[in-house]
Structures are given as structure tokens and as C-alpha cells.
């Protein structure tokens, strides 16, 4: 019995060990590449990017960048939200959307709270001046008017079917909860401002991720799938992606800002662009709290400088690898085509984060002398592990395996042939239908799962109807990120929703408008500035053998 009790205690360990031992002979027996879909170029690129993100967040470089950008735009409510949106979008270009939203929200929350406190102080001062007596305006945050309490007491009567004790407890808890919610919002404007701030951060963290291949997992999945299916194309890299996606993301960001401002606060152009306007007490308080938060960071440190330098080097190497209009540095390795990729840069720079010292570790000798015995690198493996999204890596690997299975079994080709009657429709209508389909599905399914499901379907469809695959795949990939309607649609939405300022209906109303803006801008881009970049109106030679013909 004692033996079996040990087995029960260590069952997880034994399960892992025996699973590995049982599967160990498979590579010898099968004589083929086993599970290669689970470790592709995408995974290497992801590892390098997470190394950068880990160092940025560890040394608070992200916070410094966000606060500096907000300080630059000023404290006018409209410009302040634009500042938060701009800094959030910029950070999400390089960090994960989730970590960006989680980082910026506490800063925004502190700023908005400072505005509310300033309003309370102004009201207290004004009432003291007019009444000539001590005013307890600041106590409003801790108490509620009597008639409002009475109203809530009436609304929190015991529910029939419960005993009296349960009813009393329920009423008390509900009253305390409602009181707590009320004290956060002294005025309707304060509540609306919090809603606006939450939505601005959630949506801009998603929009910013569109801009770079590494900005979000859906972009990475698409790039890996496309380069694997069409290896002769070599037209899709960090630079080319940024060139066509940055204008789209910038337009979506600005239009979303205008839409959210109009929806929650109204949009007064005259008030916004009025020069020489004196700052209100609230605006001065807001500027002060941002300044204080920035000063808490102190002067920029050595670790931040090194991280920033490595970040700039990584970005420059990505852009210059194969810019298109001139030969890039990848031409130096022309003997090995396809070996120098964006993941090469990411891994090389990522390795440096583990090697470059951040600080020296010292110890005191018996004689009292302080000597250095080791150093601490910019990041450690344990810190990297805590940031690495292994679940996404495995999920994407499963998607690649599914795509390989569809291709090998002939399922992709069969689906493409069945969808070939769609070739009678105008190309723009096919793109619109596919974009709306992925936008709808991604609201209830994860973004990586959505793009993984649609790529093996849309590629054969494009080939079957003799359309450049990029013409359909690019807008569909971008639209996969447009998960703005529900809190569960993506992690940034869930993060801001957890602060308790939003209702589902708020996100639905705001998100519907942003979804429409996003799809409209993508459709505009795929019909204008993106066309000459990839010659989208011509069926390419790098796609499966078909006669080159121009679309009507």
C-alpha cells in the first residue's frame, strides 16, 4: 500500500516521464520529420521578440515611453486620450497587445482619478466661497446623498423564496456594492471619461499590433503560412508589411479616436484647436500627476539605454534585410536563399539580452574588500519563461499541422474547387465577404484560431478563381484582429473590462463603429495603395501553375 501511495503522490511526474519514454522510439521508427509544424520560423521569431519585450518591461522602458508621449500631447481631455492611444499603439507594435493594455491601464486610471479628485477640490472651494462655511465636498467620495440611499434600499429588498437572514445579507451586500460603484463616479462625466479611457486603450493596443509582423500572433501565423505555401514569392517581410499596414493602422486609429470622442464626450473642433486657452484646474492636476509618475522613474538608466539601443538595432535590421527598392543585407548570403529571415535577427538580438551585463554582483571578502564575482544579465531564463506565451506557440503549431494535413490530404484543393463558383463575383465582393466572415468569427473565437481556420480555405479559393492570393489573404488577416465587440473577444478587452467601468452594451456600441471603420479602411487600402506594392491585379508566377491573366 505504501508503494501505491508513492505512485499516487508522484503520478504527474511519472506520467510525464513514461510519456516521453514511450514516444522516444518514434523518430527512429518513422524515419521522417516528427512534429516539425510545432517548431517553425514563426516560433524562433516569437522567442526573439519575447526576449525584447521581457527586457523592455523589466526595466520599465515601456512606462517611460508611454508617459513621455502623453506629456507631449498635453492634458486637454481629447488630446489626452489621443496621447494614450498613440503610446499604447506604439508599444503594441513591439510588445504583445495583452501586456501593453495591462501596462497602460493603471497609468490611465491614476490620471483619470486625479482629474476626479481635482474636480472635487474645485467644487469644495467654490461651495466654501459661496456659503461662507466649511464644505465637505471631498467627503462626497466616501458618502452618498440620503435620498439616493433610500432609493437603493427600496431596490434591494429581500428576494422572495429566501429566508430573512439571507435577504438581509443580500440587501446589505448589494447596497455596499452599489454605494461603492456610485462613489467612483461623482458625476456622469467622470463615469463617461473612465469608459472612454478604457475603450481607447483596449482598441489602440489591438490596432497598433496590426502595424508589424511581430505585433500580433495573427500576423506571424499568416507570414509563416504564406511563406511556407508560396516559398518563391519572397515579397512578404517586415519592411513590406510595415509599408502597407502602417497607413491603414494610422487611419483606423485616428478615425476610432474621433468616433469614441463623439460617442462619449462629443467632438468640438473649435474647443480642441483653440490656441492660448488657459488650463483648467483639472487639466493642471492631470498634467501634474503625469509629471510626477514620470519623475518617479528617475533619470534614464544604463539598462534602459542598452535595451533601447538593441531595440533600434533589431528594427533597423528588420527593415534593411530586404527593403525591396535596394538590395538588403540578406543579399550577402545569396548562396543560402531563404536562410536569412526576420527570425535570424530576432534570435541574434534576443541572445544578446542574456549575455550583456545589467549589473555586477559583488561580495565582501574576509579582509573587508568588496570584489565582483559575477554579473546579472539584462534578462534571465526564468524571467523569459514568465513572459513566453507557450500556449500560443503550441496553438499555432497545431494550426500549422492542421494546414499541412489539409494540404497533404487534398482537402484544401477540394474546398477550393467547391468554392470556385465564387469566381463569378467581383473580386472586391469576395474580399468583403471573407473580411466580414473573419471579423464576425473572431468575436467569439480566439484570433489565432480564426486565422488558422481560414488560411487553408482562402488560399485554395484564391488559386481556384485565379486571383492573387495576397489580394484575399491580406485583408482577411488584418480583419482577424478586429475583435472589438465583446469583453471575451480578446485579452485587451477583458483587461479593461475587469476594471468595472464598462458594461457589455458600451463595448458593443463602441466596438461596432470601430469594426466598421476597420473593415472600410482595409477595403480602401487593398483597392488603392497596396495594389502596386504586390501587383495584386495579376495572378503571380509564384502561385501554383496557372496562366497569368489580369483580373477584369
C-alpha positions in Angstrom: 0.0 0.0 0.0 2.9 2.3 0.8 4.2 1.8 -2.8 0.9 2.7 -4.3 0.7 5.8 -2.1 4.1 7.0 -3.5 2.8 6.4 -7.1 -0.3 8.5 -6.3 1.8 11.3 -4.9 4.2 11.4 -7.9 1.6 10.5 -10.6 2.2 13.7 -12.6 6.0 13.2 -12.7 5.6 9.5 -13.6 3.1 10.4 -16.4 5.5 12.9 -18.0 8.5 10.5 -17.8 6.7 7.5 -19.2 5.1 9.5 -22.0 8.5 10.7 -23.1 9.9 7.1 -22.9 7.0 5.6 -24.9 7.2 8.2 -27.7 11.0 8.2 -27.8 11.4 5.5 -30.5 9.0 7.3 -32.9 11.8 9.3 -34.7 13.7 6.0 -35.3 10.7 4.1 -36.5 9.1 6.7 -38.7 12.3 7.9 -40.5 10.5 11.3 -41.1 10.4 14.7 -39.6 8.2 14.4 -36.5 6.0 17.3 -35.4 8.0 19.8 -37.5 4.9 22.0 -37.6 5.4 22.8 -33.9 8.8 24.5 -34.4 8.9 26.7 -37.5 10.4 30.1 -38.3 7.4 31.6 -36.5 8.5 30.1 -33.2 12.1 31.3 -33.5 10.8 34.8 -34.3 8.4 34.7 -31.4 11.3 33.7 -29.0 13.4 36.7 -30.1 10.6 39.2 -29.8 9.7 38.0 -26.3 13.3 38.5 -25.2 13.0 42.1 -26.3 9.6 42.5 -24.6 10.9 41.0 -21.4 13.8 43.4 -21.1 11.5 46.4 -22.0 9.0 45.6 -19.3 11.6 44.5 -16.7 13.5 47.9 -16.9 10.3 50.0 -17.2 11.3 51.4 -20.6 7.7 50.9 -21.7 6.4 53.1 -18.9 8.9 55.8 -19.7 7.8 55.8 -23.4 4.1 55.9 -22.6 4.3 58.7 -20.0 6.6 60.8 -22.3 4.2 60.5 -25.2 1.2 61.5 -23.0 3.2 64.5 -21.7 3.9 65.6 -25.3 0.3 65.8 -26.4 -1.0 67.9 -23.4 -3.8 67.5 -20.9 -6.9 68.5 -22.9 -9.3 65.5 -22.5 -9.4 64.9 -26.2 -5.7 65.2 -26.7 -5.0 63.2 -23.6 -7.0 60.2 -24.9 -5.2 60.6 -28.2 -1.9 60.5 -26.3 -2.9 57.3 -24.5 -4.0 55.8 -27.8 -0.8 56.8 -29.6 1.5 55.5 -26.9 -0.5 52.3 -26.5 -0.5 51.6 -30.2 3.3 52.3 -30.5 4.1 49.9 -27.6 1.8 47.2 -29.0 3.8 47.3 -32.3 6.7 45.6 -30.4 5.1 44.1 -27.3 2.1 41.8 -27.0 -1.3 43.5 -27.1 -2.2 42.0 -23.8 0.9 43.2 -21.9 0.6 46.7 -23.4 -3.0 47.0 -22.2 -2.1 45.7 -18.8 0.7 48.2 -18.5 -1.0 51.4 -19.7 -4.4 50.9 -17.9 -3.0 51.6 -14.3 -1.3 54.8 -15.6 -4.5 55.9 -17.3 -6.6 55.0 -14.2 -4.3 57.1 -12.0 -4.6 60.1 -14.3 -8.4 59.9 -14.5 -8.6 59.5 -10.7 -6.5 62.6 -10.3 -8.9 64.6 -12.6 -11.9 63.4 -10.4 -10.1 64.4 -7.2 -9.3 67.8 -8.7 -13.0 68.3 -9.6 -13.9 67.5 -6.0 -11.4 70.1 -4.7 -12.8 72.8 -7.1 -16.4 72.1 -6.0 -15.3 72.2 -2.3 -13.5 75.5 -2.8 -16.4 77.1 -4.7 -19.1 76.0 -2.2 -17.0 77.3 0.7 -16.6 80.6 -1.1 -20.4 81.0 -1.8 -21.7 79.6 1.5 -19.1 81.1 3.8 -18.8 77.8 5.7 -16.8 74.7 5.8 -17.7 72.4 3.0 -17.3 68.7 3.0 -17.2 68.3 -0.8 -14.3 65.9 -0.6 -16.4 63.7 1.6 -18.7 63.0 -1.2 -16.3 60.4 -2.4 -16.9 58.5 0.8 -20.7 59.0 1.3 -23.8 59.2 -0.7 -26.8 61.6 -0.5 -29.6 60.4 1.7 -32.3 60.1 -0.9 -30.1 58.0 -3.1 -29.5 55.6 -0.2 -33.2 55.4 0.4 -33.8 54.6 -3.3 -31.2 51.8 -3.2 -32.8 50.4 -0.1 -36.0 50.1 -1.9 -34.3 48.4 -4.8 -32.5 45.9 -2.6 -35.5 44.2 -0.9 -35.1 40.5 0.0 -35.9 38.2 -2.9 -39.0 36.0 -2.3 -38.1 32.4 -1.5 -35.1 33.2 0.7 -35.2 33.3 4.5 -35.0 36.6 6.3 -31.3 36.3 7.2 -30.3 35.6 3.7 -32.4 38.5 2.4 -30.8 40.9 4.9 -27.3 39.8 3.9 -28.1 40.1 0.2 -29.6 43.6 0.7 -26.6 44.7 2.7 -24.1 43.4 0.2 -26.0 44.9 -2.8 -26.2 48.3 -1.0 -22.5 48.3 -0.3 -21.7 47.3 -3.9 -23.9 50.0 -5.3 -22.5 52.6 -2.9 -19.0 51.6 -4.0 -19.9 51.9 -7.6 -21.5 55.3 -7.1 -18.5 56.7 -5.2 -16.2 56.1 -8.1 -18.3 58.4 -10.3 -19.1 61.7 -8.6 -20.6 62.9 -11.9 -21.8 61.3 -15.1 -18.9 62.9 -16.9 -16.4 61.2 -14.6 -18.0 57.8 -15.4 -18.1 58.5 -19.2 -14.4 59.6 -19.1 -13.4 56.3 -17.5 -15.4 54.4 -20.1 -13.7 56.3 -22.9 -10.2 55.8 -21.5 -10.8 52.0 -21.1 -12.0 51.6 -24.7 -9.3 53.8 -26.1 -6.6 51.7 -24.5 -8.2 48.4 -25.4 -8.8 49.3 -29.1 -5.4 51.0 -29.6 -3.5 48.1 -28.3 -5.2 45.9 -30.9 -4.8 48.5 -33.7 -1.1 49.0 -33.0 -0.5 45.3 -33.3 -1.6 45.4 -37.0 1.5 47.5 -37.9 4.3 45.0 -37.7 4.6 41.3 -38.5 5.6 40.7 -34.9 2.9 43.0 -33.4 0.3 40.2 -33.0 0.2 36.4 -33.4 -2.2 36.5 -36.3 0.3 38.4 -38.4 3.0 35.9 -37.5 0.8 33.0 -38.3 -0.1 34.5 -41.7 3.5 35.2 -42.6 4.7 31.7 -41.7 1.8 30.1 -43.6 2.2 32.3 -46.6 6.0 31.8 -46.9 5.6 28.1 -46.5 2.9 27.7 -49.1 4.4 30.2 -51.5 8.2 29.9 -51.0 9.0 31.5 -54.3 7.3 34.7 -53.5 9.7 36.3 -51.0 7.7 39.5 -51.2 6.5 39.5 -47.6 8.9 40.6 -44.9 9.0 43.0 -42.0 9.6 46.1 -44.2 6.9 45.3 -46.8 4.3 44.5 -44.2 5.0 47.8 -42.3 4.8 49.8 -45.6 1.2 48.8 -46.3 -0.1 48.2 -42.8 1.2 51.4 -41.1 -1.0 53.8 -43.2 -4.0 51.6 -42.6 -3.4 51.3 -38.8 -2.8 55.1 -38.6 -6.1 55.9 -40.3 -8.0 53.4 -38.2 -6.5 54.8 -35.0 -7.4 58.4 -35.9 -11.0 57.6 -37.0 -11.5 55.4 -34.0 -10.4 58.2 -31.8 -12.8 60.6 -33.5 -15.7 58.0 -33.2 -15.1 57.4 -29.5 -14.8 61.1 -28.7 -18.0 61.8 -30.5 -19.8 58.9 -28.9 -18.9 59.6 -25.3 -17.9 63.3 -25.0 -18.9 65.0 -28.2 -16.3 66.4 -30.6 -15.8 70.1 -30.5 -13.1 71.1 -33.1 -13.2 74.7 -32.1 -12.5 73.9 -28.5 -9.7 71.4 -29.3 -7.7 73.7 -31.6 -8.2 76.9 -29.7 -4.8 78.5 -29.1 -3.8 80.3 -25.9 -6.5 78.7 -23.8 -5.9 78.8 -20.1 -5.7 75.3 -18.5 -8.4 74.4 -16.0 -7.6 73.2 -12.5 -8.4 69.6 -13.6 -6.1 69.8 -16.5 -3.3 71.2 -14.3 -3.8 68.4 -11.8 -3.8 65.8 -14.7 -0.5 67.2 -16.0 1.0 67.2 -12.5 0.2 63.5 -11.9 1.7 62.5 -15.2 4.8 64.6 -14.5 5.1 63.0 -11.0 4.7 59.5 -12.4 7.5 60.3 -14.9 9.8 61.8 -12.3 9.4 58.6 -10.2 11.2 56.7 -12.9 14.3 58.9 -12.3 16.9 59.6 -14.9 17.2 57.0 -17.7 19.4 54.1 -16.6 22.1 52.1 -18.3 19.8 49.1 -18.6 17.1 51.1 -20.4 19.7 52.7 -22.8 21.1 49.2 -23.7 17.6 47.9 -24.2 16.6 50.9 -26.4 19.8 50.5 -28.5 19.1 46.8 -29.0 15.5 47.6 -29.9 16.6 50.1 -32.5 19.2 47.8 -34.0 16.6 45.0 -34.3 14.1 47.3 -36.0 16.8 48.6 -38.4 18.0 45.1 -39.3 14.4 44.0 -39.9 13.7 46.9 -42.2 17.0 46.6 -44.1 17.0 42.9 -44.6 15.2 43.1 -47.9 13.7 46.6 -48.4 12.7 45.9 -52.0 13.8 49.2 -53.6 17.5 48.4 -52.9 19.4 45.2 -52.1 19.3 44.4 -48.4 21.9 42.8 -46.2 20.3 39.4 -46.9 22.0 39.6 -50.4 25.3 38.9 -48.6 24.1 35.3 -48.1 22.8 34.8 -51.7 24.3 31.3 -51.7 21.8 30.3 -49.0 18.4 31.8 -50.1 15.7 31.8 -47.5 18.1 31.2 -44.6 18.4 34.8 -43.5 14.9 35.7 -42.3 13.4 38.1 -39.7 13.8 35.3 -37.1 17.6 35.4 -37.7 17.7 39.0 -36.5 15.3 38.3 -33.6 17.3 35.3 -32.3 20.6 37.1 -32.6 19.5 40.2 -30.7 17.5 38.1 -28.3 20.6 36.1 -27.4 22.4 39.4 -26.5 19.8 40.1 -23.8 21.1 37.0 -22.0 24.8 38.0 -22.4 25.0 41.7 -21.9 25.5 42.5 -18.2 22.9 44.6 -16.4 24.7 44.9 -13.1 27.7 43.5 -11.4 27.3 41.2 -8.4 29.8 41.8 -5.6 30.7 40.2 -2.3 32.8 41.2 0.7 36.0 39.2 1.4 37.1 38.2 4.9 39.5 41.2 4.7 36.6 43.6 4.1 37.3 44.1 0.5 34.4 44.3 -1.9 35.1 42.3 -5.1 33.0 41.4 -8.1 32.3 37.7 -8.5 29.6 37.6 -11.2 27.1 39.7 -13.2 23.4 39.7 -13.8 22.3 39.9 -17.5 19.6 42.1 -18.9 17.1 39.2 -18.6 17.3 35.7 -17.1 15.8 32.5 -18.4 13.3 32.5 -15.6 12.1 35.9 -16.5 11.9 35.0 -20.1 9.8 31.9 -19.2 7.3 34.0 -17.4 6.7 36.1 -20.5 6.9 33.5 -23.2 3.3 32.5 -24.3 3.9 28.8 -24.7 0.2 28.2 -25.1 0.2 30.4 -28.2 3.2 28.7 -29.6 1.6 25.2 -29.2 -1.8 26.5 -30.6 -0.1 27.9 -33.7 1.9 24.7 -34.1 -1.3 22.8 -34.1 -2.7 25.2 -36.7 0.3 24.6 -39.0 -0.1 20.9 -38.5 -3.8 21.2 -39.5 -2.8 23.2 -42.6 -0.2 20.6 -43.6 -2.9 17.9 -43.1 -5.4 19.7 -45.3 -2.7 20.1 -48.0 -1.4 16.6 -47.9 -4.9 15.0 -47.8 -6.1 17.1 -50.7 -8.8 18.7 -48.6 -7.6 22.3 -49.3 -7.8 21.6 -53.1 -11.2 20.1 -52.8 -12.6 23.1 -50.8 -11.1 25.4 -53.3 -12.7 23.6 -56.2 -16.1 23.7 -54.4 -15.7 27.4 -53.9 -14.7 28.1 -57.5 -18.2 29.3 -58.5 -17.5 32.4 -56.4 -15.2 33.4 -59.2 -18.2 34.8 -61.0 -18.5 37.5 -58.3 -16.4 40.7 -58.4 -13.1 40.4 -56.5 -13.9 43.2 -54.2 -17.1 41.5 -53.1 -15.3 38.2 -52.4 -12.8 40.2 -50.2 -15.6 42.0 -48.4 -17.4 38.7 -47.7 -14.3 37.0 -46.4 -13.4 40.0 -44.3 -16.8 40.2 -42.7 -16.8 36.4 -42.0 -13.5 36.5 -40.1 -14.5 39.7 -38.3 -17.6 38.0 -37.1 -16.0 34.7 -36.1 -13.1 36.4 -34.3 -15.6 38.0 -31.8 -16.4 34.6 -30.4 -13.2 32.6 -31.1 -9.6 33.4 -30.5 -7.7 35.4 -33.2 -5.1 32.7 -33.7 -7.7 30.0 -34.0 -9.7 32.1 -36.5 -6.8 32.8 -38.9 -5.6 29.2 -38.6 -9.0 28.0 -39.7 -9.4 30.4 -42.6 -6.0 30.4 -44.2 -6.2 26.8 -45.6 -9.6 27.7 -47.1 -8.9 31.1 -48.6 -5.6 30.2 -50.2 -7.1 27.4 -52.4 -10.1 29.7 -53.1 -7.8 32.4 -54.5 -6.0 29.9 -56.6 -9.2 28.4 -57.9 -10.6 31.7 -59.1 -7.3 32.9 -60.5 -6.9 35.8 -58.0 -3.6 36.9 -56.4 -3.7 35.1 -53.0 -2.4 38.3 -51.3 -5.5 40.1 -52.6 -7.7 38.0 -50.3 -5.3 36.9 -47.5 -4.0 40.4 -46.5 -7.4 41.9 -45.7 -8.7 38.7 -44.1 -5.6 38.6 -41.9 -6.0 42.3 -40.8 -9.7 41.8 -40.1 -9.0 38.9 -37.9 -7.7 41.3 -35.3 -10.9 43.4 -35.3 -12.3 41.8 -32.2 -13.8 44.9 -30.6 -17.4 44.0 -29.7 -17.2 41.8 -26.6 -15.0 41.6 -23.4 -14.2 37.9 -24.3 -13.2 38.7 -27.9 -9.6 39.3 -27.0 -7.4 39.8 -23.9 -7.1 43.6 -24.0 -10.9 43.9 -24.0 -11.1 41.6 -21.0 -8.4 43.5 -19.1 -10.1 46.9 -19.4 -13.5 45.4 -18.7 -12.2 43.9 -15.5 -11.8 47.5 -14.0 -15.6 47.6 -13.7 -16.2 50.8 -15.6 -17.8 49.3 -18.7 -20.9 47.4 -19.5 -21.1 44.9 -22.3 -23.5 47.3 -24.2 -20.9 50.0 -24.0 -18.3 47.9 -25.7 -20.8 46.6 -28.3 -21.9 50.2 -29.3 -18.3 51.5 -29.5 -16.8 48.3 -31.0 -19.4 48.2 -33.8 -18.3 51.6 -35.0 -14.6 50.7 -34.8 -15.3 47.4 -36.6 -17.0 49.2 -39.5 -14.1 51.7 -39.6 -11.5 48.9 -39.7 -13.1 46.9 -42.4 -13.8 50.1 -44.5 -10.1 51.2 -44.2 -8.8 47.8 -45.1 -11.0 47.6 -48.2 -9.8 51.1 -49.1 -6.2 50.1 -48.7 -6.5 46.8 -50.7 -8.0 48.7 -53.6 -5.5 51.6 -53.6 -2.0 51.9 -52.1 -1.5 48.2 -51.5 -2.2 47.2 -55.2 1.0 48.4 -56.8 3.2 47.0 -53.9 2.3 43.4 -54.8 0.8 43.8 -58.3 -2.5 42.5 -56.9 -4.5 42.6 -60.1 -2.3 40.0 -61.8 -2.1 36.3 -60.9 1.5 35.8 -59.9 4.1 33.3 -61.2 4.9 32.2 -57.6 1.4 30.8 -57.1 0.5 27.3 -58.3 0.9 26.9 -62.1 -1.9 28.8 -63.8 -1.9 31.0 -66.8 -1.1 34.6 -65.9 -4.1 36.7 -66.6 -5.3 40.1 -65.5 -8.4 40.4 -63.4 -11.3 42.1 -65.1 
